[in-house]
Amino acid sequence: MSVRTPDPNPGWLSDDHFAEVRRCMPILYVEAIPIRVDGIGQVTEVGILLRANDAGEITRTIVSGRVMYGESVRDALERHLEKDLGHMAFPQMPVSPVPFQVAEYFPLPNGGLYTDDRQHAVSLAYIVPVTGTCDPRQDALELTWLTPEAAASELVAEEMEGGRGSLIRAALAHLGALR
């Protein structure tokens, strides 16, 4: 009888199993739009990541990632903020786990405002003020800080995958940061 070594990452599925699950059911994600605010709480900048996608194209995106089995939404959000922005970003985590929006990504063309060719995903979207120094890690090439007007522009929206430009505009409208 052989002794099995415990999986060091029990919240993750194997690549093959995960591909099968993606074809059968929605996957839960968290997304975060990092912002900087002034002394009276007005949005001064929006952080947008630059990265290479699976097709090798350079695109813009926001902090995003799956929620692991057994992981709280708050822990997943904190993990992805640190993974994408670095440990010195000092995000101000929301007091409540209620997102400003739920975004549903569909793999089908014309399935909705948000798309993801890989899967049907449901994302809890948050706006997170950041006070520290951001040093993008993992697959992010850089973090660009844009004014709210520039972040909401059509030019930036065209560079973003899956309709995330609309998500940024929705976040800024939610905060009253669009003129």
C-alpha positions as a printed NumPy array, in Angstrom:
array([[  0.   ,   0.   ,   0.   ],
       [  1.468,   3.347,  -1.04 ],
       [  1.224,   6.518,   0.985],
       [ -0.164,   9.491,  -0.916],
       [  1.525,  12.824,  -0.408],
       [ -1.075,  15.494,   0.371],
       [ -1.685,  18.012,  -2.388],
       [  0.221,  21.193,  -1.418],
       [ -2.445,  23.259,  -3.185],
       [ -5.73 ,  21.511,  -2.366],
       [ -7.823,  24.432,  -3.687],
       [ -6.686,  23.884,  -7.287],
       [ -7.759,  21.309,  -9.806],
       [ -5.404,  19.662, -12.275],
       [ -5.248,  21.438, -15.641],
       [ -7.239,  18.672, -17.352],
       [ -9.895,  18.527, -14.652],
       [-10.194,  22.32 , -14.583],
       [-10.634,  22.445, -18.386],
       [-13.464,  19.922, -18.032],
       [-15.121,  21.926, -15.232],
       [-14.83 ,  25.149, -17.283],
       [-16.865,  23.499, -20.043],
       [-19.636,  22.483, -17.636],
       [-20.238,  25.231, -15.094],
       [-19.583,  28.888, -14.241],
       [-16.391,  29.686, -12.327],
       [-16.32 ,  32.3  ,  -9.524],
       [-13.818,  35.143,  -9.822],
       [-13.017,  38.352,  -7.975],
       [-11.925,  41.482,  -9.819],
       [-10.539,  44.694,  -8.386],
       [-10.14 ,  48.117,  -9.876],
       [ -7.31 ,  49.815,  -7.977],
       [ -7.78 ,  53.543,  -7.433],
       [ -5.986,  56.393,  -5.725],
       [ -8.012,  59.036,  -3.923],
       [ -7.22 ,  62.513,  -2.625],
       [ -7.738,  63.782,   0.927],
       [-11.487,  64.23 ,   0.437],
       [-12.064,  60.84 ,  -1.152],
       [-12.232,  61.924,  -4.801],
       [-10.763,  59.485,  -7.325],
       [ -7.558,  60.905,  -8.796],
       [ -6.188,  57.841, -10.597],
       [ -7.248,  54.405, -11.799],
       [ -4.708,  51.561, -12.022],
       [ -4.794,  49.437, -15.163],
       [ -2.491,  46.474, -15.75 ],
       [ -0.638,  45.83 , -18.984],
       [ -0.068,  42.161, -19.761],
       [  0.357,  39.619, -22.533],
       [ -2.682,  37.374, -23.007],
       [ -2.695,  33.666, -23.899],
       [ -2.526,  34.569, -27.608],
       [  0.621,  36.655, -27.011],
       [ -1.172,  39.979, -27.564],
       [ -0.458,  42.942, -25.297],
       [ -3.691,  44.008, -23.595],
       [ -4.888,  46.017, -20.628],
       [ -6.802,  44.488, -17.75 ],
       [ -7.612,  44.8  , -14.069],
       [ -6.746,  42.679, -11.04 ],
       [ -8.603,  39.402, -11.499],
       [ -8.519,  35.782, -10.427],
       [-10.429,  32.72 ,  -9.287],
       [-11.721,  32.033,  -5.817],
       [-10.267,  28.75 ,  -4.599],
       [-12.331,  26.039,  -2.946],
       [-12.578,  26.81 ,   0.769],
       [-11.25 ,  30.367,   0.337],
       [-13.303,  33.375,   1.431],
       [-14.061,  36.098,  -1.104],
       [-12.092,  38.572,   1.048],
       [ -9.044,  36.26 ,   1.114],
       [ -9.233,  35.717,  -2.651],
       [ -9.438,  39.461,  -3.258],
       [ -6.467,  40.118,  -0.98 ],
       [ -4.438,  37.307,  -2.611],
       [ -5.027,  38.601,  -6.142],
       [ -4.309,  42.218,  -5.179],
       [ -0.969,  41.169,  -3.703],
       [ -0.218,  38.846,  -6.635],
       [ -0.915,  41.527,  -9.253],
       [  0.164,  44.724,  -7.451],
       [  2.895,  43.515,  -5.088],
       [  3.071,  43.313,  -1.309],
       [  3.777,  47.058,  -0.868],
       [  0.556,  48.229,  -2.596],
       [ -1.306,  48.521,   0.715],
       [ -4.849,  48.062,  -0.616],
       [ -7.658,  49.319,   1.608],
       [ -9.812,  46.218,   1.703],
       [-13.573,  46.838,   1.623],
       [-15.312,  46.573,   4.987],
       [-18.167,  44.643,   3.385],
       [-17.732,  41.733,   0.973],
       [-20.557,  43.146,  -1.185],
       [-19.182,  44.016,  -4.656],
       [-20.104,  47.197,  -6.526],
       [-21.141,  44.968,  -9.451],
       [-21.486,  41.34 , -10.472],
       [-20.1  ,  40.803, -13.96 ],
       [-21.063,  37.698, -15.88 ],
       [-18.637,  36.627, -18.625],
       [-19.922,  34.366, -21.398],
       [-17.875,  32.321, -23.879],
       [-20.419,  32.821, -26.642],
       [-20.388,  35.735, -29.073],
       [-23.153,  38.223, -28.254],
       [-23.689,  36.444, -24.93 ],
       [-23.521,  39.672, -22.987],
       [-21.522,  42.786, -22.233],
       [-18.604,  40.767, -20.842],
       [-16.911,  37.884, -22.661],
       [-14.337,  35.199, -21.895],
       [-13.583,  32.701, -24.659],
       [-12.432,  30.112, -22.107],
       [-15.485,  29.84 , -19.901],
       [-18.672,  31.093, -18.352],
       [-17.472,  33.092, -15.329],
       [-19.203,  35.104, -12.647],
       [-17.076,  37.855, -11.183],
       [-17.576,  39.88 ,  -8.032],
       [-16.137,  43.312,  -8.901],
       [-14.651,  45.636,  -6.284],
       [-13.173,  49.13 ,  -6.232],
       [-10.118,  49.142,  -3.971],
       [ -8.191,  52.247,  -2.92 ],
       [ -4.432,  51.639,  -2.922],
       [ -2.035,  53.772,  -0.859],
       [  1.374,  52.137,  -1.351],
       [  3.836,  51.483,  -4.121],
       [  2.668,  49.03 ,  -6.753],
       [  5.144,  46.592,  -8.274],
       [  3.21 ,  44.303, -10.641],
       [  4.091,  40.633, -10.413],
       [  3.114,  37.371, -12.057],
       [  1.958,  37.937, -15.646],
       [  1.49 ,  41.723, -15.399],
       [  4.092,  43.773, -17.276],
       [  3.276,  47.113, -15.659],
       [  0.621,  49.097, -13.854],
       [ -0.397,  52.375, -15.452],
       [ -2.117,  55.058, -13.381],
       [ -4.622,  57.013, -15.478],
       [ -6.944,  59.878, -14.689],
       [-10.584,  58.797, -14.368],
       [-11.367,  60.458, -17.725],
       [ -8.517,  58.647, -19.499],
       [ -9.407,  55.293, -17.866],
       [-13.011,  55.69 , -19.065],
       [-11.986,  56.592, -22.622],
       [-12.923,  54.546, -25.652],
       [ -9.217,  54.191, -26.527],
       [ -8.496,  52.406, -23.234],
       [-11.687,  50.329, -23.529],
       [-10.514,  49.042, -26.936],
       [ -7.25 ,  47.828, -25.382],
       [ -9.049,  45.848, -22.682],
       [-10.233,  42.27 , -23.022],
       [-13.699,  40.938, -22.383],
       [-15.526,  44.239, -21.912],
       [-13.524,  45.311, -18.865],
       [-13.487,  48.882, -20.189],
       [-17.233,  48.914, -19.505],
       [-16.558,  47.605, -16.007],
       [-14.124,  50.469, -15.351],
       [-16.683,  53.008, -16.599],
       [-19.322,  51.406, -14.35 ],
       [-16.957,  51.655, -11.356],
       [-16.201,  55.305, -12.028],
       [-19.907,  56.08 , -12.502],
       [-20.634,  54.251,  -9.238],
       [-18.137,  56.539,  -7.495],
       [-19.435,  59.697,  -9.214],
       [-15.995,  60.174, -10.791],
       [-17.146,  60.739, -14.382],
       [-18.045,  64.193, -15.582]])
